Amino acid sequence: MACLPEMALPAYAELHCLSNFSFQRGASHPEELVARAAALGYTALALTDECSVAGVVRAHTEAKKLGLKLLLGAEFLLEDGCKLIALAHDLEGWGNLCEFITTARCAAVKGTYAVSRQRSDFALLAHCEILLSPPVAINFEALHAYCMWARGLFDSRLWLTLEVQHGPGDDLWRHALERASLLCGVPLVAGGNVHMHVRSRKPLQDVITAVRLGRPVSECGFGLQPNAETHLRSRARLGQIYAPELLQATLDVAARCSFSLDELRYQYPMETVLPGLT
């Protein structure tokens, strides 16, 4: 198949991407993900590790070198397998996101975290763009309830994420999300649920999944990802998978997020000193 010219390829920003700082889930280093996104001509890449921002410095350094816009955020698992992805708009959003992560970590035993619709302080995410990523197995009533709950909290900052990865129920799932989007007034956006920068990392992804599950790879069954679609895909392929308006929505989300680690400065506390002294 002939390659499309650059101008014919759709613009795209990946908004949901895990690195190996999502322990035993992501199979690529942050800098590998950034370099691959830049090579594919992505407009932006969001690093959204699970309840963590541990890999952002590596990603920032590589993105700055390659001239790629980097969005910083985190993924959080809620009840029933639903995920929230929060992307910081600005410096205040970044600080509050870090506080939200700290609070979630302090609410659970070491090495885990707890985020709950009933108990978590979602007001801390007021300066973040929010993506809702429901599990494919969820029934429509629960999906509708999640969308309405999230819309009440996040209003115009909320997006419903469609992540198509060539499963047997893709068409039904797309239809369910389109229906929920229409009924709840929550716009759809494309996403990749990325776990690796290239598809050749799939064997490693299987191994780290097996370690997390505590079973040999041969006994993991449906615990493994069914294919290698959670890699950074070419824009030509993305254009075949998603409608143009869903790809455009990724750019709209990215445009709302302007925070960069370059904005961080040391802030020294004011100290009490005697009159005439500094």
N, C-alpha and C positions, 0 to 999 in steps of 0.2 A: 504494500500500500504506500502510495507516495506521501511524503511528509507535507503537511500544510505549512504555508508561509507564516512567519511570526505574526503578522498583522491579522491573519485569519483565525488564530487561536483565541479562545475566550480568556479574558482576565479572570484571575481566581486568587482568593486568599484562604489558606487553610486555617480553620478556627478551632480545631480540636485535635491536639497532637500530644502524645505521650513520649517521653524519652526513657532511658534506662534509670532515671531518677524516680520513676514510678516502679518501685522495686518489684521484680519478678513479673512485670507486665510489659514495659517498653523494651525493645530489643536494639535500639540505636542510641548513640551519644547525641546530646543536644547539638553539637557542632556538625555532626553528620546530617542531621535533619535540616539544619539551616543551609548547609552547602548544597544539599539536594534540591531544596525548594528554590534556591537561587538559580541553580542550573536549569530547572524546569520553567523558569520565568514567572514564578508566582509573584503576585503583587505584595503579599505579606504572609507571614507564618506566625501562628500563635503557639506558644509553648504552654501547655495546660496540664502539667503533671498532677497526679492525684494528691490533693491536700498538701501540696508542696511547691516551693519555688526554688528548690535547691539547685536546679540546673540552669538558672537564668543567666548567671555571669558568663558561663561558657557559651551559651547561645548568643548573648549580647555581643561578646567579643567577635565571634564569627560573623554575625549579621552586620556589624559595623564595618568589618573588613570588606564584605561583599556588597554592601549597599542595599541590603534587604530590610524592609520594615519588619520589626519584631514586635508582636503583641504579647503581653505578659499576663498570665492568668493561672487558674487552677481548676481542677475537676473535683466535684464532690459527689459521693454516692449517698442517695437518700433511700427512703423506704421503697420496697417493691422493685429495687434495681434501677430506679430512675436516677439520672445524673443531672447536675447543674454545672455548667461551665461558666465561670466568671472571668471577664476580661477587663483589666483596669483601664479606665478612661484617662486618668491623670494622676498626679502625684498623691493627691488625697485618696483616690481610689486604690492606689497601690498600698499605701499605708494601712488603710482599713481592711484590704484583702489579707494582708499579712497578719493583722490582728484577728481576723476571722479564722484563719488557719491555726493560729496559736490557741484560740479558744476551743476550736474543734479538737485539737490534740490534747488539751488539758482535760477535756470532758471524757476521755477514755484511757485505757491502760496504755503503757508505753508501746510504741510501734503501731498503734491504731488511732482512729479518730471517730468522732460522732457528730453527725449533722442531722438534725431532725426538723421536720416541718413545725412541730409543736414547741421545741425548746431553743432552737438556734436563733441568734440575733441577726436576721437578714438585713436589718437596717444598715449594717456595716458595708453592705454591697451596693449602697446607693450611688456610688460613682463607678459602677461597673456595668458593662453590657452583659446580659445573661442569656445563655443558651440552654434550653431544656432538651435533654436527650433521653427519651424514654426507651425501655427495653422492648424488643420486638414482641416478646411474649405477653405484654400487658393487654388486658381487655379494653375495649373502647370506653366503657364507663369510667374506669380508673384513669385512662388517658385524658378524658375530658375533665375529670376532677382535678388532675394535676395541672392542666393548662389553666383552669379557672383560678386555682389557688395561686399559681405563679403570676398570673396576670394581675391579680389583686395586689401582689407585693411589688412587682417590678414594672408594670404598666408598659409604656412604650419602649422600655429597654429590653423587653423579653422577645426571644426568637425561639421557634420550634425547629429543631434540627433534623433534617432528613439525611440519613447516612446509608447510602445504597452500597452493598458489598456483595452483590450477586448471590444472594441466598434464594431458596425456592419460593419464599413468600414475599419477594420484593414488591411486586405489583400491588398485593393486598395491603402491605404496610404503607406504601406510598399513598394509596387511596385513603387509609385510615388517618394518616397525618394531614392530608389535604382537607379531609372532612373536619377534623378537630381544629385546624387552622381557621377554617371558615366559620365554624360555630363559635369559637372562642375569641376570634379577632386577634390571633397571634400569628404574625407573619412567618413563613417558612424560609429556611436558609439551608444551603448545602453544607455538608461536613464530611470528613473522612474517617474520624475515629482512628487516627493514624497511630500505629505502634512500632513502625520501622521505616527507615528511609528508602529501602529498596526491597523488592519481593524476595531476594535471595537470603534475607535474614529470617525467613519463615522457619527453617529448622532450629535456629537458636531460640526463636520465640516459642516454639513447641517445647524445647528443653526447659526454659525458665518457667513456663506454665506447669510443666510436670513437677518441677521442684516446688512450686507454690502449692500444688495439689497434693504433694507427697506420694506420688505414684509414678511408676515407669511410664514413659511416653506411650508405649504400646497399650497401656491400660487406661489412658486418659479419655478416650472416646470423644464424646461431644464437649468435653472440657476444653479441647483444643479449638482454635479458630479453624473453620472449615476450609478456608482458602487463604491466599496471600494478599487479599484485597485491602488490608489495613496498612498498605505502604503509600508513599507519596506518589500519586498517579499523574501521568502526563495530562496537560490541559486538553489535548485532543481527545483523550478517553473521557475526561470529565465532561467535555462538551457533548459526548454521546450519551452520558448517563443522566445528566441533570438538565432541566429546562433553563433557558438563558436567564430568566428572572431569579432563579435560585442562585446561580453563579454571581449575578449582579448583587444580590443581597449580601454575599460574603464581602464584597468591596464596601458596601454601605456600613456594615459592622466595623470593618477595619478602619474606615474613615473616622469613626467616632472615638477611636482609641489612639491617643497621641502620646501616652507616657513612654519615657525612655529611662533606662538606668543612668544615663548621663545627667539627669536632673537631680540625682541624689547628692547631697552635701552633708558633711558633718555638722550637727547642730549642738553646740556646747551649751550646757545649762548655765543660767545666770547664778553667780555665786555671791553670797553675802560677804562684803568686805567692809573694813573700817573706813570712815570718811577720809578722803584724801589719798586713798590707796586704790590700786587697780587689781 
